[in-house]
């Protein structure tokens, strides 16, 4: 992102930032997650992308690819949270954004560790942990998206990205709210994929 003007509103020159290893790590991990998820859509044609949720890819053949996608997405959020600690003005809602991303990423890592629901198998503690960890992760990350849209209004370096964050955050939030409503319908997979794609785009 471009830096702000030479002096901020209070007359103090803003701190200048440079690219860091965390930025590069986050980009690589996001790409790994995206490629892994897209490849599963090709390899696992028996899983309908509109009717079946993405967690189903973790079971059966090539299930390890979905686990890699979970880990890569979670670690990218943690890396981005670490990077944004010094890339945002530390006031108001902006203070919470790095923490929400970091804890959201850790929740995704937990979701990747525990098994997901399998057909004809009763729910287990592991499956419940997976489900709730995924919910917590996306709630935190979507909240961070919306908070950044709000915080960007008072930070010149992020002002141009504010409307993008607001748009993607609103789409992701709408999809998240539609998730429970469509859970038992033939559109549950499509709604979940819209939410996941908007989060991936925002992270990138």
BAMAR-267761 format. One line per field, with one value per residue: z negated, y negated, x negated of N, C-alpha, C in turn; residue in three letters. Coordinates in steps of 0.05 Angstrom, whole numbers, always signed. Layout:
n_w <- Z, ...
n_v <- Y, ...
n_u <- X, ...
ca_w <- Z, ...
ca_v <- Y, ...
ca_u <- X, ...
c_w <- Z, ...
c_v <- Y, ...
c_u <- X, ...
resn <- Ala, ...
//
This chain:
n_w <- +0, +11, -25, -74, -69, -77, -128, -185, -209, -259, -254, -259, -228, -191, -205, -161, -121, -101, -56, -85, -110, -129, -97, -47, -61, -75, -25, +6, -22, -18, +37, +40, +11, +44, +93, +76, +60, +109, +140, +115, +130, +181, +178, +145, +169, +154, +112, +105, +122, +110, +76, +35, -23, -31, -69, -63, -27, -57, -72, -50, +14, +31, -13, -45, -17, -27, -81, -79, -54, -94, -134, -107, -96, -148, -171, -137, -152, -204, -194, -165, -204, -240, -209, -201, -249, -251, -207, -208, -235, -304, -332, -360, -327, -295, -326, -339, -293, -276, -317, -312, -262, -273, -314, -286, -246, -278, -295, -248, -239, -281, -262, -219, -243, -269, -253, -203, -195, -177, -132, -157, -205, -274, -305, -334, -388, -363, -313, -326, -348, -302, -271, -303, -309, -257, -248, -287, -266, -215, -230, -261, -222, -181, -211, -219, -166, -158, -199, -181, -136, -160, -192, -152, -134, -164, -153, -110, -79, -72, -51, +2, +5, -28, -8, +21, -19, -48, -11, +0, -52, -65, -29, -45, -98, -90, -64, -105, -143, -114, -114, -159, -146, -96, -106, -105, -53, +19, +33, -2, +5, +46, +21, -20, +9, +34, -10, -28, +17, +20, -27, -17, +28, +3, -35, +1
n_v <- +24, -47, -98, -146, -218, -265, -286, -273, -287, -308, -332, -300, -262, -205, -136, -98, -41, +23, +79, +143, +208, +233, +213, +237, +291, +296, +286, +329, +373, +363, +370, +424, +447, +433, +458, +511, +519, +510, +551, +596, +591, +607, +659, +687, +700, +724, +698, +652, +584, +546, +568, +595, +585, +555, +581, +634, +652, +667, +719, +786, +801, +763, +730, +706, +661, +623, +616, +591, +544, +520, +512, +479, +433, +418, +407, +365, +325, +316, +298, +251, +222, +214, +181, +136, +111, +69, +41, +14, -43, -49, -54, -58, -14, +9, +32, +82, +113, +142, +180, +207, +231, +264, +299, +320, +347, +386, +414, +437, +471, +507, +529, +557, +597, +631, +683, +683, +687, +751, +791, +833, +839, +826, +761, +736, +713, +692, +677, +639, +600, +586, +563, +519, +491, +476, +442, +401, +383, +360, +321, +286, +270, +247, +206, +176, +160, +124, +87, +66, +39, -3, -26, -43, -92, -132, -128, -144, -111, -65, -80, -75, -21, -12, -12, +35, +73, +65, +81, +136, +155, +148, +182, +231, +232, +234, +283, +316, +309, +331, +383, +419, +419, +443, +492, +543, +547, +552, +516, +506, +516, +480, +430, +432, +433, +383, +350, +369, +356, +300, +286, +307, +274, +224, +231, +238
n_u <- -17, -8, -43, -21, -10, -66, -61, -19, +48, +38, -11, -55, -105, -85, -98, -139, -129, -154, -157, -151, -174, -128, -87, -98, -96, -42, -17, -36, -15, +40, +47, +33, +75, +119, +106, +106, +160, +187, +166, +188, +241, +236, +214, +250, +303, +350, +371, +418, +414, +453, +490, +462, +422, +356, +324, +333, +296, +253, +258, +246, +217, +159, +166, +128, +112, +151, +142, +92, +108, +139, +100, +64, +96, +109, +58, +43, +78, +61, +8, +20, +48, +6, -27, +6, +5, -30, -18, +28, +61, +60, +113, +179, +224, +187, +147, +166, +167, +118, +116, +165, +158, +113, +132, +175, +148, +120, +164, +181, +138, +147, +195, +176, +147, +182, +229, +281, +353, +376, +414, +466, +442, +443, +445, +385, +342, +297, +316, +354, +320, +292, +333, +351, +303, +293, +337, +327, +278, +291, +328, +296, +259, +291, +312, +265, +257, +299, +288, +240, +257, +284, +243, +209, +226, +203, +149, +102, +70, +99, +146, +166, +174, +216, +270, +269, +260, +307, +346, +332, +333, +387, +413, +392, +411, +466, +470, +453, +494, +535, +521, +539, +593, +596, +574, +599, +615, +610, +573, +532, +477, +463, +472, +435, +387, +387, +380, +329, +297, +300, +274, +222, +208, +207, +165, +122
ca_w <- +0, +10, -51, -76, -63, -94, -156, -191, -218, -283, -248, -264, -204, -195, -202, -135, -124, -78, -53, -104, -105, -136, -74, -27, -71, -73, +3, +15, -35, -6, +63, +36, +4, +67, +112, +64, +61, +137, +149, +104, +146, +205, +171, +132, +184, +142, +92, +120, +111, +101, +55, +14, -35, -25, -89, -53, -13, -76, -75, -27, +31, +32, -36, -56, -4, -41, -106, -72, -49, -120, -147, -92, -100, -176, -174, -123, -169, -227, -184, -159, -229, -250, -192, -204, -275, -247, -181, -213, -257, -327, -347, -356, -318, -281, -345, -341, -268, -276, -336, -300, -241, -285, -328, -265, -234, -296, -295, -223, -244, -297, -245, -202, -259, -277, -231, -198, -195, -156, -129, -172, -230, -293, -312, -356, -398, -343, -292, -338, -350, -274, -263, -318, -303, -231, -252, -301, -248, -195, -244, -267, -197, -168, -228, -213, -140, -162, -215, -164, -119, -178, -200, -128, -130, -178, -148, -81, -65, -67, -44, +28, +1, -46, +5, +28, -43, -55, +8, -4, -79, -65, -15, -63, -121, -80, -60, -132, -155, -99, -119, -175, -132, -73, -114, -97, -26, +40, +39, -24, +16, +61, +2, -34, +28, +37, -34, -28, +39, +14, -47, -3, +43, -16, -45, +21
ca_v <- +0, -71, -110, -171, -243, -268, -291, -266, -310, -321, -343, -280, -246, -178, -116, -86, -12, +37, +106, +161, +236, +240, +207, +257, +316, +295, +288, +356, +391, +359, +383, +453, +454, +430, +480, +537, +521, +512, +578, +615, +589, +623, +687, +699, +693, +736, +679, +630, +558, +530, +582, +606, +566, +561, +599, +662, +659, +678, +748, +802, +797, +736, +714, +691, +635, +605, +609, +572, +519, +509, +503, +456, +410, +410, +394, +339, +305, +310, +282, +225, +209, +205, +159, +112, +98, +44, +30, -1, -61, -34, -68, -48, +13, +20, +48, +109, +127, +163, +202, +223, +248, +284, +319, +334, +366, +408, +431, +454, +493, +527, +542, +575, +619, +650, +695, +672, +706, +771, +803, +857, +840, +807, +738, +740, +688, +681, +665, +614, +581, +577, +545, +494, +477, +463, +419, +380, +372, +342, +298, +267, +259, +229, +181, +161, +147, +101, +67, +53, +20, -26, -38, -55, -119, -151, -121, -150, -89, -44, -92, -64, +7, -12, -4, +63, +88, +63, +98, +164, +162, +149, +207, +254, +232, +243, +312, +329, +308, +348, +410, +435, +421, +461, +516, +567, +545, +560, +493, +502, +515, +455, +408, +434, +426, +354, +339, +375, +342, +272, +283, +311, +251, +203, +236, +232
ca_u <- +0, -23, -43, -5, -25, -90, -54, +8, +64, +27, -36, -77, -109, -76, -118, -138, -130, -165, -149, -164, -170, -101, -71, -104, -86, -13, -9, -41, +4, +67, +47, +33, +102, +136, +100, +115, +189, +195, +158, +207, +265, +231, +209, +272, +327, +374, +381, +432, +405, +475, +505, +445, +403, +328, +312, +336, +272, +233, +263, +242, +193, +147, +174, +105, +110, +168, +129, +72, +121, +147, +76, +53, +113, +106, +32, +42, +92, +43, -13, +30, +53, -20, -36, +22, +0, -45, -10, +52, +60, +70, +134, +206, +229, +163, +132, +176, +165, +97, +124, +187, +146, +96, +149, +190, +129, +116, +188, +180, +119, +161, +214, +161, +137, +203, +244, +307, +375, +377, +441, +473, +426, +454, +428, +366, +330, +279, +332, +365, +298, +287, +355, +351, +278, +297, +355, +312, +257, +302, +341, +275, +247, +310, +313, +241, +261, +317, +274, +220, +271, +290, +217, +195, +235, +185, +122, +99, +57, +118, +172, +175, +182, +239, +295, +266, +264, +335, +361, +327, +343, +416, +421, +385, +429, +492, +468, +451, +520, +552, +512, +557, +619, +593, +559, +613, +625, +591, +556, +513, +450, +458, +470, +409, +366, +387, +367, +300, +283, +297, +253, +197, +202, +200, +139, +103
c_w <- +0, -17, -50, -67, -83, -123, -161, -202, -242, -279, -251, -239, -209, -191, -174, -138, -98, -78, -73, -96, -110, -112, -53, -35, -68, -44, +13, +3, -24, +21, +60, +29, +28, +87, +102, +66, +90, +148, +139, +120, +173, +200, +160, +144, +172, +120, +106, +107, +101, +77, +31, +4, -30, -45, -81, -38, -31, -80, -49, -12, +33, +9, -47, -42, -18, -68, -101, -67, -75, -134, -134, -97, -129, -181, -160, -139, -192, -217, -177, -184, -241, -235, -197, -231, -272, -221, -184, -236, -281, -344, -341, -347, -305, -300, -345, -316, -268, -294, -325, -278, -253, -298, -308, -251, -252, -298, -270, -226, -261, -280, -227, -217, -264, -253, -228, -197, -171, -155, -145, -197, -249, -298, -335, -366, -378, -321, -301, -340, -322, -266, -277, -313, -277, -233, -265, -282, -228, -207, -250, -242, -183, -185, -222, -186, -143, -179, -199, -146, -135, -184, -176, -124, -142, -173, -118, -66, -57, -56, -18, +25, -16, -32, +14, +4, -52, -37, +2, -32, -80, -51, -33, -87, -113, -76, -86, -145, -141, -104, -135, -161, -110, -80, -105, -69, -6, +48, +18, -14, +30, +42, -12, -16, +33, +14, -34, -7, +32, -8, -35, +13, +25, -27, -24, +26
c_v <- -25, -84, -136, -195, -246, -273, -284, -290, -323, -331, -324, -264, -217, -158, -103, -56, +0, +65, +124, +190, +245, +235, +229, +284, +317, +299, +317, +376, +388, +373, +414, +462, +454, +452, +507, +540, +525, +540, +599, +614, +605, +653, +702, +691, +704, +718, +654, +603, +541, +542, +591, +585, +574, +580, +628, +671, +672, +708, +762, +795, +768, +718, +697, +663, +615, +597, +588, +544, +505, +497, +478, +431, +400, +395, +368, +318, +297, +292, +253, +209, +198, +180, +134, +98, +71, +30, +14, -21, -48, -51, -56, -19, +25, +37, +77, +126, +149, +186, +219, +242, +270, +306, +334, +354, +390, +426, +448, +477, +515, +543, +562, +599, +640, +659, +682, +695, +726, +784, +828, +860, +819, +784, +745, +713, +675, +666, +639, +593, +569, +557, +519, +478, +463, +439, +395, +366, +352, +318, +277, +255, +240, +203, +164, +147, +122, +79, +52, +32, -6, -41, -52, -84, -140, -145, -124, -126, -67, -54, -79, -35, +9, -2, +25, +81, +88, +81, +127, +173, +165, +175, +231, +256, +242, +273, +327, +330, +327, +378, +427, +439, +442, +488, +542, +567, +554, +538, +488, +500, +489, +431, +408, +426, +396, +341, +344, +360, +313, +267, +287, +286, +228, +207, +230, +202
c_u <- -18, -22, -27, -22, -48, -83, -25, +22, +52, -1, -60, -80, -100, -99, -116, -143, -141, -154, -164, -160, -142, -82, -74, -92, -55, -4, -13, -21, +33, +68, +48, +62, +121, +132, +110, +145, +199, +188, +178, +233, +261, +228, +233, +299, +352, +386, +392, +425, +428, +489, +488, +425, +374, +314, +314, +311, +251, +235, +257, +217, +185, +156, +152, +102, +127, +156, +107, +84, +129, +122, +65, +69, +110, +80, +30, +56, +75, +20, -4, +37, +27, -30, -20, +19, -13, -37, +16, +48, +74, +89, +161, +207, +205, +146, +140, +171, +143, +104, +146, +176, +129, +112, +167, +173, +124, +140, +190, +160, +132, +181, +201, +151, +158, +220, +271, +328, +373, +405, +443, +456, +437, +434, +410, +356, +312, +294, +345, +344, +292, +309, +354, +326, +281, +315, +341, +292, +269, +317, +319, +263, +265, +313, +289, +244, +278, +304, +254, +233, +277, +264, +204, +203, +217, +156, +117, +87, +76, +145, +183, +184, +207, +264, +294, +272, +294, +352, +358, +337, +373, +426, +415, +404, +457, +492, +467, +478, +540, +545, +531, +584, +618, +580, +572, +624, +604, +572, +535, +485, +444, +455, +443, +386, +365, +373, +337, +285, +279, +275, +225, +189, +193, +171, +117, +100
resn <- Unk, Unk, Unk, Unk, Unk, Unk, Unk, Unk, Unk, Unk, Unk, Unk, Unk, Unk, Unk, Unk, Unk, Unk, Unk, Unk, Unk, Unk, Unk, Unk, Unk, Unk, Unk, Unk, Unk, Unk, Unk, Unk, Unk, Unk, Unk, Unk, Unk, Unk, Unk, Unk, Unk, Unk, Unk, Unk, Unk, Unk, Unk, Unk, Unk, Unk, Unk, Unk, Unk, Unk, Unk, Unk, Unk, Unk, Unk, Unk, Unk, Unk, Unk, Unk, Unk, Unk, Unk, Unk, Unk, Unk, Unk, Unk, Unk, Unk, Unk, Unk, Unk, Unk, Unk, Unk, Unk, Unk, Unk, Unk, Unk, Unk, Unk, Unk, Unk, Unk, Unk, Unk, Unk, Unk, Unk, Unk, Unk, Unk, Unk, Unk, Unk, Unk, Unk, Unk, Unk, Unk, Unk, Unk, Unk, Unk, Unk, Unk, Unk, Unk, Unk, Unk, Unk, Unk, Unk, Unk, Unk, Unk, Unk, Unk, Unk, Unk, Unk, Unk, Unk, Unk, Unk, Unk, Unk, Unk, Unk, Unk, Unk, Unk, Unk, Unk, Unk, Unk, Unk, Unk, Unk, Unk, Unk, Unk, Unk, Unk, Unk, Unk, Unk, Unk, Unk, Unk, Unk, Unk, Unk, Unk, Unk, Unk, Unk, Unk, Unk, Unk, Unk, Unk, Unk, Unk, Unk, Unk, Unk, Unk, Unk, Unk, Unk, Unk, Unk, Unk, Unk, Unk, Unk, Unk, Unk, Unk, Unk, Unk, Unk, Unk, Unk, Unk, Unk, Unk, Unk, Unk, Unk, Unk, Unk, Unk, Unk, Unk, Unk, Unk
//
